[in-house]
Amino acid sequence: MPQSKSPSVVTIRLGSGMRWLLFLPALLAILGATFAVRWYVGNTVAEYSPDVTNGGIEMARLAVRWAPGDPLTHWRLGTLEEKIFSADNIAAAVRQYQEAVAISPNDYRYWMELGRALEAAGDGASGEKALRRAIDLAPAYSHPRWSLGNLLLREGKTEEAFDQLGRAAESDSQMRPQVFDLAMRVWDGDIEQIAKVTRASPAGRLQFAIYLVGAHRFDEAMRMWAAVSPADRRAQAALTEDLKQSLVQAKQFRAALNVMREIQADANLPPAEQIWNGGFESPLAQTTADIFGWVVNSRQLAQITLDSHGHTGQGSLRIIFRAPSSLDKIHVSQTMAVEPGTQYRLEYYVRTEGLVTASTPVLTIVDALDGNVLATSKPLPSGTNDWQKVTVDFTTKPTHDGMTVGFSRARCSDTDICPIFGSVWYDDFNLQRSGAAGSPRKDAGRIKR
């Protein structure tokens, strides 16, 4: 080919040896691609290798051969080796974790696994050093401190162990119940010592109170709650609400009422041993989330409303019955906090109009904890009757502090057909201790909110 005479074209003559330089970039690209593929394949094999029983160890070893510079492959092989409980396999796991740490010295996860494996291999001192290195790398993370705390606890370093466990729980509140479980066993239920060694902050103390409610240690739970300042309790509104709910679920009504007074300071909650809105002069919601208010579910067969006329005041509860077949449950009730093992008298007034049925309504008082009936009123007279006073005497159970007032009907006969028609009014509910000084006043039922 003739050489170009154009000044814009430059012809470069390369010797045969220089021509190989043209292949160097391609060769480097091929080597890089091979390395990347081996790394990717090794990483993938390590991540998705099966468990030990399905040949996982051999697959993990293959991953290490394909990607020896990937810490994940060494970590995966170490975890599988560790699952075979023998001295040789534990030692092999330690070597793999050491490889992972050498390749990635700033990843706290590999140091944490190495620390646990070293302890399992019998080298607690080296395991402790590895776990402390993991904490240095991730001081705000909970799992390294949790692992170190458990190691220290097994070594008998109790207070230092709970210092780490408490710090772990501060980072992850879901760990607190486990910390409390350990502390309860180690410190033999010493509540103050447990609160101290677990680094219980105000939030931690409230969580401890919730834990104690779950353990049915109610008095200690309330003492722990009282140990938190009112300002801190208000700052931890969600935990205080959780404490209230746990007390309600445990059916600790007096304690729940005390906590509710702080949460709902403007709700005008009733004192213990009193019926809220017993004179029905305040609005009556169809449903209420307040466990100490009237719970009402008006239905077509038993329509429950407020009447503007009452026995002595401006309101009463009216139930209109229109049940042509049967009606067993009347959906209106209220739960109260009371003193355990105490004699009470419940007084109220009732009148009827055109009440026609073979089984008139009765008032029932049941234990709010176990649902057993404590007392039942006499059935109402049928027909039309003016206001009359009804009294029901009962005694609460020795360790139960809640009662529920409700209404029901006895079965008419063996048949399911038991119609009821007419209207009934209730008013002026008043609960008082039987013959006790300082009983609630007669107008206590007229609490408004």
For each residue, the residues with C-beta under 8 A, 3 or more apart:
1:
2:
3: 11
4: 9 11
5:
6: 9
7:
8:
9: 4 6
10:
11: 3 4
12:
13:
14: 18 19
15: 18 19
16: 19
17: 20
18: 14 15 21
19: 14 15 16 22
20: 17 23 24
21: 18 24
22: 19 25
23: 20 26 27
24: 20 21 27 28
25: 22 28 29
26: 23 29 30
27: 23 24 30 31
28: 24 25 31 32
29: 25 26 32 33
30: 26 27 33 34
31: 27 28 34 35
32: 28 29 35 36
33: 29 30 36 37
34: 30 31 37 38
35: 31 32 38 39
36: 32 33 39 40
37: 33 34 40 41
38: 34 35 41 42 66 67
39: 35 36 42 43 66 67 69 70
40: 36 37 43 44
41: 37 38 44 45 63 66 67
42: 38 39 45 46 62 63 64 65 66 67 68 70 73
43: 39 40 46 47 63 67 70 72 73
44: 40 41 47 48
45: 41 42 48 49 59 60 62 63 66 73
46: 42 43 49 60 63 64 67 70 72 73 75 76 77
47: 43 44 72 76
48: 44 45
49: 45 46 56 59 60 63 76 80
50: 54 55 56 59
51: 54 56 80 83
52: 56 57 80 83 84
53: 56
54: 50 51
55: 50 58 59
56: 49 50 51 52 53 59 60 80
57: 52 60 61 77 80 81 84
58: 55 61 62
59: 45 49 50 55 56 62 63
60: 45 46 49 56 57 63 64 73 76 77 80
61: 57 58 64 65 77
62: 42 45 58 59 65 66
63: 41 42 43 45 46 49 59 60 66 67 70 73 76 77
64: 42 46 60 61 67 68 73 74 77 96
65: 42 61 62 68
66: 38 39 41 42 45 62 63 73
67: 38 39 41 42 43 46 63 64 70 73
68: 42 64 65 73
69: 39 103
70: 39 42 43 46 63 67 73 74 103
71: 74 75 99 100 101 103 104 107 110
72: 43 46 47 75 76 100
73: 42 43 45 46 60 63 64 66 67 68 70 76 77
74: 64 70 71 77 78 96 97 99 100 103
75: 46 71 72 78 79 96 97 100 109 110 113
76: 46 47 49 60 63 72 73 79 80
77: 46 57 60 61 63 64 73 74 80 81 96
78: 74 75 81 82 92 93 94 95 96 97 100 113 117
79: 75 76 82 83 93 113
80: 49 51 52 56 57 60 76 77 83 84
81: 57 77 78 84 89 90 92 93 96
82: 78 79 89 90 93 117 120
83: 51 52 79 80 89
84: 52 57 80 81 89
85: 89 90
86: 89 90
87: 90 91 121
88: 91 92
89: 81 82 83 84 85 86 92 93
90: 81 82 85 86 87 93 94 117 120 121
91: 87 88 94 95 121
92: 78 81 88 89 95 96
93: 78 79 81 82 89 90 96 97 117
94: 78 90 91 97 98 114 117 118 121
95: 78 91 92 98 99
96: 64 74 75 77 78 81 92 93 99 100
97: 74 75 78 93 94 100 101 110 113 114 117
98: 94 95 101 102 114
99: 71 74 95 96 102 103
100: 71 72 74 75 78 96 97 103 104 107 110 113 114
101: 71 97 98 104 105 107 110 111 114 130
102: 98 99 105
103: 69 70 71 74 99 100
104: 71 100 101 107 110
105: 101 102
106: 137
107: 71 100 101 104 110 111 137
108: 111 112 133 134 135 137 138 141 144
109: 75 112 113 134
110: 71 75 97 100 101 104 107 113 114
111: 101 107 108 114 115 130 131 133 134 137 144
112: 108 109 115 116 130 131 134 143 144 147
113: 75 78 79 97 100 109 110 116 117
114: 94 97 98 100 101 110 111 117 118 127 130
115: 111 112 118 119 127 128 129 130 131 133 134 147 148 151
116: 112 113 119 120 127 131 147 151
117: 78 82 90 93 94 97 113 114 120 121 127
118: 94 114 115 121 123 124 126 127 130
119: 115 116 122 123 124 127 128 151 154
120: 82 90 116 117 127
121: 87 90 91 94 117 118
122: 119
123: 118 119 126 127
124: 118 119 127 128 151 154 155
125: 128 129
126: 118 123 129 130
127: 114 115 116 117 118 119 120 123 124 130 131 151
128: 115 119 124 125 131 132 148 151 152 155
129: 115 125 126 132 133
130: 101 111 112 114 115 118 126 127 133 134
131: 111 112 115 116 127 128 134 135 144 147 148 151
132: 128 129 135 136 148
133: 108 111 115 129 130 136 137
134: 108 109 111 112 115 130 131 137 138 144 147 148
135: 108 131 132 138 139 144 145 148
136: 132 133 139
137: 106 107 108 111 133 134 144
138: 108 134 135 141 144
139: 135 136
140: 171
141: 108 138 144 145 171
142: 145 146 168 169 171 172 175
143: 112 146 147 168
144: 108 111 112 131 134 135 137 138 141 147 148
145: 135 141 142 148 149 164 165 167 168 171
146: 142 143 149 150 164 165 168 175
147: 112 115 116 131 134 143 144 150 151
148: 115 128 131 132 134 135 144 145 151 152 164
149: 145 146 152 153 161 162 163 164 165 168
150: 146 147 153 154 161 165
151: 115 116 119 124 127 128 131 147 148 154 155 161
152: 128 148 149 155 157 158 160 161 164
153: 149 150 156 157 158 161 162 165 182 186
154: 119 124 150 151
155: 124 128 151 152 161
156: 153
157: 152 153 160 161
158: 152 153 161 162 186 197
159: 162 163 197
160: 152 157 163 164
161: 149 150 151 152 153 155 157 158 164 165
162: 149 153 158 159 165 166 179 182 183 186 197 198 199
163: 149 159 160 166 167 197 199
164: 145 146 148 149 152 160 161 167 168
165: 145 146 149 150 153 161 162 168 169 175 179 182 198
166: 162 163 169 170 179 197 198 199 200 204
167: 145 163 164 170 171 199
168: 142 143 145 146 149 164 165 171 172 175 179
169: 142 165 166 172 173 175 176 179 198 199 204
170: 166 167 173 199 201 204
171: 140 141 142 145 167 168
172: 142 168 169 175
173: 169 170 176 203 207
174: 177
175: 142 146 165 168 169 172 178 179
176: 169 173 179 180 198 204 207 208 211
177: 174 180 181 207 211
178: 175 181 182
179: 162 165 166 168 169 175 176 182 183 198
180: 176 177 183 184 194 198 208 211
181: 177 178 184 185
182: 153 162 165 178 179 185 186
183: 162 179 180 186 187 194 197 198
184: 180 181 187 188 189 194 215
185: 181 182 188
186: 153 158 162 182 183
187: 183 184 190 193 194 197
188: 184 185
189: 184 194
190: 187 193 194
191: 194 195 212 217 220 223 224
192: 195 196
193: 187 190 196 197
194: 180 183 184 187 189 190 191 197 198 200 208
195: 191 192 198 200 204 205 208 224 227
196: 192 193 200
197: 158 159 162 163 166 183 187 193 194
198: 162 165 166 169 176 179 180 183 194 195 204 208
199: 162 163 166 167 169 170 204
200: 166 194 195 196 204 205 207 208
201: 170 204 205
202: 205 206 228 229 232 233 235 236
203: 173 206 207 236 239
204: 166 169 170 176 195 198 199 200 201 207 208
205: 195 200 201 202 208 209 224 225 227 228
206: 202 203 209 210 224 225 228 233 236 239 240 242 243
207: 173 176 177 200 203 204 210 211 239
208: 176 180 194 195 198 200 204 205 211 212 224
209: 205 206 212 213 221 222 224 225 228 243
210: 206 207 213 214 221 239 242 243 246
211: 176 177 180 207 208 214 215
212: 191 208 209 215 217 218 220 221 224
213: 209 210 216 217 218 221 243 246 247 250 252
214: 210 211 246 250
215: 184 211 212
216: 213 250
217: 191 212 213 220 221
218: 212 213 221 222 247 250 252 255
219: 222 223
220: 191 212 217 223 224
221: 209 210 212 213 217 218 224 225 243 247 255
222: 209 218 219 225 226 255 258
223: 191 219 220 226 227
224: 191 195 205 206 208 209 212 220 221 227 228
225: 205 206 209 221 222 228 233 243 259
226: 222 223
227: 195 205 223 224
228: 202 205 206 209 224 225 232 233 236
229: 202 232 233
230: 233 234 262
231: 234 235
232: 202 228 229 235 236
233: 202 206 225 228 229 230 236 240 262
234: 230 231 237 240 262
235: 202 231 232
236: 202 203 206 228 232 233 239 240
237: 234 240 241 263
238: 241 242
239: 203 206 207 210 236 242 243
240: 206 233 234 236 237 243 244 259 262 263
241: 237 238 244 245 263
242: 206 210 238 239 245 246
243: 206 209 210 213 221 225 239 240 246 247 259
244: 240 241 247 248 256 259 260 263
245: 241 242 248 249
246: 210 213 214 242 243 249 250
247: 213 218 221 243 244 250 252 253 255 256 259
248: 244 245 251 252 253 256 291
249: 245 246
250: 213 214 216 218 246 247
251: 248 368 369 400 402
252: 213 218 247 248 255 256 401
253: 247 248 256 257 291 292 335 336 337 338 368 401 402
254: 257 258 272 337 401
255: 218 221 222 247 252 258 259
256: 244 247 248 252 253 259 260 291 337
257: 253 254 260 261 269 272 292 337
258: 222 254 255 261 262
259: 225 240 243 244 247 255 256 262 263
260: 244 256 257 263 264 267 269 292
261: 257 258 264 265 269
262: 230 233 234 240 258 259 265
263: 237 240 241 244 259 260
264: 260 261 267 269
265: 261 262
266:
267: 260 264 290 449
268: 447 448 449
269: 257 260 261 264 276 290 292 449
270: 274 275 276 292 336 447
271: 274 440
272: 254 257 336 337 338 339
273: 336 337 338 339 344 431 432 433 440
274: 270 271 278 336 431 440 444 445 447
275: 270 278 334 336 405 429 430 431 444 445
276: 269 270 292 293 294 334 447 449
277: 280 281 282 284 293 294 445 446 447 448 449
278: 274 275 348 428 429 430 444 445 446 447
279: 310 312 313 315 427 428 429 443 445 446
280: 277 284 306 307 310 313 315 316 317 426 427
281: 277 310 313 314 315 446 448
282: 277 315 448 449
283: 306
284: 277 280 294 296 305 306 317
285: 288 293 294 296
286: 296 297 298
287: 295 296 297
288: 285 293 294 295 296
289:
290: 267 269 293
291: 248 253 256 335
292: 253 257 260 269 270 276 334 335 336 337
293: 276 277 285 288 290 334
294: 276 277 284 285 288 332 333 334
295: 287 288 331 332 333 334 335
296: 284 285 286 287 288 304 331 332
297: 286 287 304 331 332
298: 286 302 303 304 305 331
299: 302 303 331
300: 303 322
301: 321 322 323 327
302: 298 299 319 320 321 322 323 327 330 331
303: 298 299 300 319 320 322
304: 296 297 298 317 318 319 330 331 332
305: 284 298 317 318 320
306: 280 283 284 315 316 317 318
307: 280 310 315 316 317 318 425
308: 314 315
309: 314 315 316
310: 279 280 281 307 313 314 315 316 425 427 428
311: 316 349 351 387 427 428
312: 279 427 428
313: 279 280 281 310 316 427 428 446
314: 281 308 309 310
315: 279 280 281 282 306 307 308 309 310 427
316: 280 306 307 309 310 311 313 425 426 427
317: 280 284 304 305 306 307 332 425 426 427
318: 304 305 306 307 423 424 425
319: 302 303 304 330 332 361 407 423 424 425 426
320: 302 303 305 422 423
321: 301 302 327 355 357 420 421 422 423 424
322: 300 301 302 303 421
323: 301 302 326 327 419 420 421
324: 419
325: 416 417 418 419
326: 323 416 417 418 419
327: 301 302 321 323 330 409 418 420
328: 408 409 411
329: 408
330: 302 304 319 327 361 406 407 408 409
331: 295 296 297 298 299 302 304
332: 294 295 296 297 304 317 319 406 407
333: 294 295 404 405 406 407
334: 275 276 292 293 294 295 404 405 406
335: 253 291 292 295 368 402 403 404 405
336: 253 270 272 273 274 275 292 402 403 404 405 431
337: 253 254 256 257 272 273 292 401 402
338: 253 272 273 342 344 396 401 402 403 431
339: 272 273 342 396 401 433
340: 396 397 398 399 400 401
341: 395 396 397 398 399
342: 338 339 395 396 433
343: 393 394 395 433 434 435 436
344: 273 338 393 394 395 396 403 431 432 433 434
345: 391 392 393 431 432 433 434
346: 363 365 375 391 392 393 394 405 429 430 431
347: 389 390 391 428 429 430 431 432
348: 278 363 389 390 426 427 428 429 430
349: 311 387 388 389 390 426 427 428
350: 380 387 388 390 424 425 426 427
351: 311 385 386 387 388 424 425
352: 355 360 380 381 382 383 384 385 422 423 424 425
353: 384 422 423 424 425
354: 383 384 421 422 423
355: 321 352 360 380 381 382 383 384 420 421 422 423 424
356: 382 383 419 420 421 422
357: 321 360 382 409 412 418 419 420 421 422
358: 412 413 418
359: 379 409 410 411 412 418 420
360: 352 355 357 379 380 381 382 409 420
361: 319 330 379 380 407 408 409 424
362: 376 377 378 379 380 407 408 409 410
363: 346 348 376 377 390 392 405 406 407
364: 373 375 376 377 405 406 407 408
365: 346 373 374 375 376 392 394 403 404 405
366: 371 372 373 374 403 404 406
367: 370 371 372 373 374 396 397 400 402 403 404
368: 251 253 335 371 400 402 403 404
369: 251 397 400 402
370: 367 397 400
371: 366 367 368
372: 366 367
373: 364 365 366 367 376
374: 365 366 367 394 395 396 397 403
375: 346 364 365 392 393 394
376: 362 363 364 365 373 392
377: 362 363 364 390 392
378: 362 390
379: 359 360 361 362 410
380: 350 352 355 360 361 362 385 424
381: 352 355 360 385
382: 352 355 356 357 360 422
383: 352 354 355 356
384: 352 353 354 355
385: 351 352 380 381 388
386: 351
387: 311 349 350 351 425 427
388: 349 350 351 385
389: 347 348 349
390: 347 348 349 350 363 377 378
391: 345 346 347
392: 345 346 363 365 375 376 377
393: 343 344 345 346 375 434
394: 343 344 346 365 374 375 403
395: 341 342 343 344 374
396: 338 339 340 341 342 344 367 374 400 401 403
397: 340 341 367 369 370 374 400
398: 340 341
399: 340 341
400: 251 340 367 368 369 370 396 397
401: 252 253 254 337 338 339 340 396
402: 251 253 335 336 337 338 367 368 369
403: 335 336 338 344 365 366 367 368 374 394 396
404: 333 334 335 336 365 366 367 368
405: 275 333 334 335 336 346 363 364 365 429
406: 330 332 333 334 363 364 366
407: 319 330 332 333 361 362 363 364
408: 328 329 330 361 362 364
409: 327 328 330 357 359 360 361 362 418 420
410: 359 362 379
411: 328 359 414 418
412: 357 358 359 415 417 418
413: 358 418
414: 411
415: 412 418
416: 325 326
417: 325 326 412
418: 325 326 327 357 358 359 409 411 412 413 415
419: 323 324 325 326 356 357
420: 321 323 327 355 356 357 359 360 409
421: 321 322 323 354 355 356 357
422: 320 321 352 353 354 355 356 357 382
423: 318 319 320 321 352 353 354 355
424: 318 319 321 350 351 352 353 355 361 380
425: 307 310 316 317 318 319 350 351 352 353 387
426: 280 316 317 319 348 349 350 429
427: 279 280 310 311 312 313 315 316 317 348 349 350 387
428: 278 279 310 311 312 313 347 348 349 445
429: 275 278 279 346 347 348 405 426 445
430: 275 278 346 347 348 440 442 443 444 445
431: 273 274 275 336 338 344 345 346 347 440 444 445
432: 273 344 345 347 436 439 440 444
433: 273 339 342 343 344 345 436 439
434: 343 344 345 393
435: 343
436: 343 432 433 439
437:
438:
439: 432 433 436
440: 271 273 274 430 431 432 444
441: 444
442: 430
443: 279 430 446
444: 274 275 278 430 431 432 440 441 447
445: 274 275 277 278 279 428 429 430 431
446: 277 278 279 281 313 443
447: 268 270 274 276 277 278 444
448: 268 277 281 282
449: 267 268 269 276 277 282
